[in-house]
Amino acid sequence: MRMRKKKHLGERLSAVSDLIFVINCEDRNFNNWEENTDYMDLDAWFEKPAPLYLEIGCGKGRFAVEYAKSHPEINLIALEKDANVIVAAAEAALSSGVKNLKFIQGSAEYLERYIKADSVERIFLNFSCPYPKKTYAAHRLTHNSFLNRYKRLLAQGGEIHQKTDNMHFFEFSLEQFSASGFAIKNLTLDLHNSGFEGNIVTEYEQKFLDLGQPIYRLEAYLPQKAE
């Protein structure tokens, strides 16, 4: 079910427009990105050059805001499709005064058109929609088609950090990472009883914790080829 448009959404988006890059693209052929690149000038957008991190599916921005505040040494872009949701995230960033966080409104399939290859040091996938029906597997953000995009975006030594409450989605992700050539480290089947330090609890994560559900987490990376 599609979310209803919030009242005064246009005015709210206008107030945070400096923080949001909106992807306006009607071309649904995601495989022709190389002929249609329009790379963003990230140096002009951010106050200072810094390693670039990317969160795909940021929701209302709790993770993005807290991570950017805790890591002023990096620049973070948070992507979200829904204008009703991303406006709340951008408002939270504006209220916090954080300077190293920006947003993209749009779908992950378009990222390669706007962000140069080999430029992202880390990708966060926090509680992505699991699309439980097998017929929708290609929409999962850890499907091979997405992982190939991430591989092109990631700099050498870059990583993907995933968290989810869904065991079946986690198992699917592990299979896809392996098939796509990624190696796995720091895997846990119960994050909050693992001793892991520095975790930022997202909005969805708190709901699942309140229900007593375990949180699954991993870090994926591409092994360096022997010379």
N, C-alpha and C positions, 0 to 999 in steps of 0.2 A: 504494500500500500504506500502510495506516494505521500510524503509529508506535506501538509498544507502550508502555503506561503504565510510567513509570519507578518504581523502588522508592522508597518513602517520599515519593511525590509530594505527597500530602496534607499531610504535615508540612512539607515544603519550601515549599509554597505558603502555608501558614499563617504561616511565618516572615517572608514578604515581602508579606503581605496588605495592608499599608499602602501599598505601591507599586503595586498592581494593582487596577484597576476591572474587574470581570467583567461582561460583557454576558450576561444571562440572558433571552433573548427567543425565544419559539417562533414568533412571527409572521413568516412568510416573505414577506409582502407589503411589499416595501421601498418602495413608492410612497406608502404612507399615513403616512409619518413625521411629517408636519405635524400629524396628529391624535393622535400618540402621543409627543410630545416629553417628555423627562425630563432637562433640561439639567443637566450636572454643575456643581457649584460649584467652579470652578477656582481662585478666589482662596483658598478654604478649603483646597484640596488642596495647592497649592504654598505655599512659605514667603513668597513675595513676588510681586506682580503683575509681569508681564513679557510681551514679545511671545511669542506662542504658535507653536511649530513642531510639525510632526507627521510622524513616520515611519510609513509603512504597510508592514508586513511587516518587522519588525525582526530576525527570527532570534534568535540568541543574544546580541544586544545590543552587539556590538563597536562598531559605528558610533554607536549612540545614546549609549553611555557616554562615548566619546571626544569626540563632538561637544558633549555637555552640559558636560563638563569644560572644554573649550576655549572655550565660550561661556556663561559664567555670567550674561550679560546677558539670556538668553532662557529660557523654559520649554519643555521638550520632552516630548511624549507619543509613545510608541512603541507601535504596535499589532501584535499577533500573535495568530493564531487558536489555535495549539496550546499547551495547558497544559504539555506536556513541554518545549517550547522556551522559552516566555516565562518559566518559572521560572528557567531558567539566566540569562536576560537580567536579570531582577530581582535575582538573587543577585549578578551582576556589578556592578550599580548600587549595591547595598547595600555590597559590599566596597570599592568605590571611594570611598565617602563622598560621591558626587555628590548634590546636594540639589535640582537643578532638572530632574529626570527622573522621569517616572511612566509607567505602562503601562496599556494597555487590552487585555484578552483578549476577542477577538471578531472579527467580520467587518466589513470596511470598509463594507458596505452599510448598517450601522446607525449610522454615525458621526453623521449629521445629527440623529438623535434625541437625542444626548447632548452634542453640541458645537454651540454657536450659530453661525448664519450670520455671515459677514464677520468671523470671529474668528481665523483662522489666517493667519499671515504667510508660512509656507513649508511645503511638503509634500515629503517625500523618498520616492522610489520606488527603492529599491536592490535590483537583481537580483530583481525580481518574477518569479514563475513565468510563462514565455512561453506556456504552453498551446499548443503548436505545431499541434495539429489545428484546422482551420478551424471545426469544429463547436463548439469550446470558446472561440471568440474572445471571446464575451461575458463570459468569466471573467477576461480580461486586465485588469489594473488601469489600463491606459490606454485601455480601450474607452470609447466615447462615453458610455455609461451611467454609468461611474465619473467621467469628466471633468466631467459635468454636476453631480455631487455635489460634486466638488472646487471647482467654480466658485462654488457657494453657500457653501461653507465659507471660501473665501479672502477675506481683507480686500482692500481696494483696493490695488493694487500688489503683491499676493502672487504667489508663484512656485511652480512645481513643478520639482524637480531630479530627473532620472532618470539612473540608470546601469544598464547591462546588458552582458552578453557576447554576446547573441543578436542578430545582424544583422537577421534577418527580423522579430523582435519590435520592434527599434528602428525599422525602416522602417514597420511597422504603427503604431507610436506616433506617428511624425511625421505620418502621414496623419490619424490621429484628432485630434491636437492642432490641426492646420490646419482640419479640418472642424468642430471645436468652437469655433473663433474665437481660439485661442491663437496668439501669435507666439513665435518661437524665437530664442534667443541663446546664445552660448558653446557652440556645438555642436562636438563633436570625435568623430572616428571612431577615435581612438587616444589615450585619455586620458593614459596614462603616458609618451607621447612628445610631448605637446602643450605642455608648460611650465606646465600648470595647477598653481597652488599651493593648499595647504590641503586636499588630498584625504585622506580617511580611508579606509583600505583595509578592506573588510568581510571576513567569513569566506569568503564565496563568491568575492569578488574575488581574494583571495590564491590560491585554487585555480586560477582561470583564468589568472592571471599566471604561475603555476608551469608551466602548460601552454603558455605563450607566446601566449595569445589576446589580441587587442586588446579594450579596454573602450570602449564607446560611452557618451557622456554628452551631455545637453542641459539647458537651462533654459527652461521655458515660462512665459509670462506673458500676461495679458490686456491688450491695448493700451487706454489710456484714450480714451474717446470725446471727440471734439471738441465743445466747448460752443457 
